[in-house]
Amino acid sequence: MASVTFILRLTCSATETKMGDQMMPPMLAFDIYGTLIDTRAVITQLAQWLPNEAAQFVTLWREKQLEYSFRRGLMRSPCDFTVPTRDALDYCCDQLGCDLTETQRAQLMAHYARLPAFADAATGLAEAKARGFRLCAFSNGSQKTVTHLLRQAGLLPYFEQVVSVEVVGSFKPHPQVYQHVLTTMQVQAQDSWLISGNAFDVIGADQQGFHTAWIQRNPQQAFDVWRTDTGPVQPSLVRPGLEALAAHIGHYLDQQQP
């Protein structure tokens, strides 16, 4: 599913950059779906109806949801992120031969709007906030949908803003959506981070000049191979979760100081 993003501000002088007469901290943009929010949690509902196909179904649903959003971005066919989500759900039913009723499909879509946070999400955000970061959520989902999702997951109070790609009329990893975050938060790319559990999101931000951190939720998942003129894209940091992420970012930035 979509993906969202956060922005954090450090008080440590080694991580601050000069902007005019003020010292500005770096901005960290965190993705939501697959980074803070567990999209696979919908398997609990699916398993009640499809005990043998649930795991395959939830994986294919996520993959097809992202594929459909990529296609719409390329075709310049903007829509709410719930549209590729529902289209992908219907595709899975057809592809896997799962005869879910319209009521069951509606229940799955409703479940998607109240997915739980990963266990380390609140701790990671609290640690970042304690270090003086600004926090912003940045997602493929609409502002209304993401705000509701974060509120029900207990994460909304950590954020200064919820930034949605809907204003741009495209989806990640379109270059304009990353520029939209920078414009909204009034920062430069070189002073910014994208934090995401989705490799395509990390690569998209990297190509716009962000520092990046890949949250490798699945230890068996390899990072996408994406070659450029300067070599393959690699995240600035790779972490298994959000716990202690703020400390690792601070350490990374300290090491970059002359």
TABELUR-V810054 format. One record per residue. N is the residue number from 1. SS is DSSP state (@ for helix, = for strand, . for the rest). PSI is psi in whole degrees, 0 to 359 (NA if undefined). NEAR is the number of other C-alpha atoms within 8 Angstrom. Layout:
N | SS | PSI | NEAR
N | SS | PSI | NEAR
//
This chain:
1 | . | 190 | 9
2 | . | 164 | 10
3 | . | 142 | 17
4 | . | 176 | 17
5 | . | 149 | 17
6 | . | 160 | 15
7 | . | 129 | 14
8 | . | 152 | 16
9 | . | 126 | 14
10 | . | 144 | 14
11 | . | 341 | 10
12 | . | 128 | 6
13 | @ | 331 | 6
14 | @ | 339 | 7
15 | @ | 359 | 12
16 | = | 153 | 12
17 | = | 151 | 9
18 | = | 130 | 8
19 | = | 104 | 7
20 | . | 232 | 5
21 | . | 5 | 5
22 | = | 149 | 6
23 | = | 120 | 9
24 | = | 134 | 9
25 | = | 162 | 13
26 | . | 157 | 14
27 | = | 133 | 14
28 | = | 123 | 15
29 | = | 117 | 17
30 | = | 130 | 15
31 | . | 158 | 18
32 | . | 294 | 15
33 | = | 120 | 13
34 | . | 353 | 13
35 | . | 303 | 17
36 | . | 324 | 10
37 | = | 133 | 12
38 | . | 101 | 12
39 | @ | 338 | 11
40 | @ | 353 | 7
41 | @ | 342 | 8
42 | @ | 346 | 12
43 | @ | 333 | 10
44 | @ | 316 | 7
45 | @ | 317 | 9
46 | @ | 321 | 11
47 | @ | 337 | 11
48 | @ | 330 | 7
49 | @ | 329 | 6
50 | . | 69 | 9
51 | . | 332 | 8
52 | . | 337 | 6
53 | . | 357 | 8
54 | @ | 313 | 11
55 | @ | 314 | 8
56 | @ | 321 | 7
57 | @ | 311 | 10
58 | @ | 326 | 11
59 | @ | 313 | 9
60 | @ | 323 | 9
61 | @ | 313 | 12
62 | @ | 315 | 11
63 | @ | 316 | 8
64 | @ | 325 | 9
65 | @ | 313 | 14
66 | @ | 318 | 11
67 | @ | 315 | 8
68 | @ | 324 | 10
69 | @ | 322 | 11
70 | @ | 315 | 11
71 | @ | 316 | 8
72 | @ | 324 | 12
73 | @ | 315 | 12
74 | @ | 325 | 7
75 | . | 359 | 6
76 | . | 51 | 8
77 | . | 75 | 9
78 | . | 148 | 9
79 | . | 169 | 7
80 | . | 147 | 9
81 | @ | 342 | 11
82 | @ | 338 | 7
83 | @ | 305 | 8
84 | @ | 334 | 12
85 | @ | 313 | 11
86 | @ | 320 | 9
87 | @ | 319 | 9
88 | @ | 324 | 13
89 | @ | 313 | 11
90 | @ | 322 | 8
91 | @ | 314 | 8
92 | @ | 319 | 13
93 | @ | 317 | 11
94 | @ | 313 | 9
95 | @ | 320 | 7
96 | @ | 0 | 7
97 | . | 36 | 7
98 | . | 114 | 9
99 | . | 68 | 6
100 | . | 140 | 7
101 | . | 168 | 6
102 | @ | 324 | 6
103 | @ | 317 | 6
104 | @ | 321 | 8
105 | @ | 320 | 10
106 | @ | 323 | 8
107 | @ | 323 | 8
108 | @ | 320 | 11
109 | @ | 321 | 9
110 | @ | 322 | 8
111 | @ | 324 | 10
112 | @ | 333 | 9
113 | . | 354 | 9
114 | . | 35 | 9
115 | . | 148 | 13
116 | . | 161 | 8
117 | = | 155 | 9
118 | . | 154 | 9
119 | . | 332 | 5
120 | . | 1 | 9
121 | @ | 307 | 13
122 | @ | 319 | 9
123 | @ | 314 | 9
124 | @ | 319 | 13
125 | @ | 321 | 10
126 | @ | 320 | 9
127 | @ | 318 | 11
128 | @ | 317 | 12
129 | @ | 320 | 12
130 | @ | 334 | 7
131 | . | 0 | 10
132 | . | 11 | 10
133 | . | 151 | 14
134 | . | 143 | 12
135 | . | 133 | 15
136 | = | 139 | 16
137 | = | 134 | 16
138 | = | 120 | 17
139 | = | 160 | 16
140 | . | 338 | 13
141 | . | 160 | 15
142 | . | 157 | 12
143 | @ | 320 | 10
144 | @ | 313 | 6
145 | @ | 314 | 9
146 | @ | 320 | 12
147 | @ | 315 | 10
148 | @ | 316 | 9
149 | @ | 315 | 11
150 | @ | 324 | 10
151 | @ | 313 | 10
152 | @ | 336 | 8
153 | . | 356 | 11
154 | . | 18 | 8
155 | . | 344 | 11
156 | @ | 320 | 9
157 | @ | 341 | 7
158 | @ | 342 | 9
159 | . | 139 | 12
160 | . | 321 | 8
161 | = | 155 | 7
162 | = | 119 | 11
163 | = | 123 | 12
164 | = | 149 | 12
165 | @ | 350 | 16
166 | @ | 332 | 14
167 | @ | 327 | 5
168 | . | 329 | 8
169 | . | 26 | 10
170 | . | 186 | 13
171 | . | 161 | 13
172 | . | 142 | 13
173 | . | 38 | 12
174 | . | 135 | 10
175 | @ | 326 | 10
176 | @ | 332 | 7
177 | @ | 327 | 13
178 | @ | 325 | 12
179 | @ | 326 | 9
180 | @ | 319 | 10
181 | @ | 315 | 11
182 | @ | 316 | 12
183 | @ | 316 | 8
184 | @ | 318 | 7
185 | @ | 356 | 7
186 | . | 53 | 6
187 | . | 167 | 10
188 | . | 154 | 7
189 | @ | 321 | 11
190 | @ | 345 | 7
191 | @ | 19 | 12
192 | = | 156 | 14
193 | = | 147 | 14
194 | = | 124 | 16
195 | = | 120 | 16
196 | = | 149 | 18
197 | . | 1 | 11
198 | . | 120 | 11
199 | @ | 322 | 10
200 | @ | 327 | 8
201 | @ | 316 | 11
202 | @ | 315 | 15
203 | @ | 318 | 13
204 | @ | 317 | 12
205 | @ | 321 | 15
206 | @ | 319 | 12
207 | . | 348 | 7
208 | . | 9 | 10
209 | . | 5 | 8
210 | . | 152 | 13
211 | = | 155 | 14
212 | = | 151 | 13
213 | = | 123 | 14
214 | = | 123 | 14
215 | = | 104 | 14
216 | . | 79 | 11
217 | . | 324 | 8
218 | . | 111 | 6
219 | . | 344 | 7
220 | . | 353 | 4
221 | . | 122 | 6
222 | . | 152 | 5
223 | . | 144 | 5
224 | . | 141 | 6
225 | . | 121 | 6
226 | . | 103 | 7
227 | = | 142 | 8
228 | = | 179 | 7
229 | . | 336 | 4
230 | . | 6 | 5
231 | = | 178 | 6
232 | = | 144 | 8
233 | . | 134 | 10
234 | . | 141 | 5
235 | . | 152 | 12
236 | . | 323 | 7
237 | = | 149 | 8
238 | = | 125 | 9
239 | = | 147 | 10
240 | . | 344 | 9
241 | . | 191 | 9
242 | . | 346 | 12
243 | . | 131 | 10
244 | . | 11 | 8
245 | @ | 315 | 11
246 | @ | 321 | 11
247 | @ | 320 | 7
248 | @ | 323 | 8
249 | @ | 316 | 9
250 | @ | 318 | 10
251 | @ | 318 | 8
252 | @ | 314 | 8
253 | @ | 324 | 10
254 | @ | 322 | 9
255 | @ | 338 | 6
256 | @ | 349 | 6
257 | . | 141 | 6
258 | . | NA | 2
//
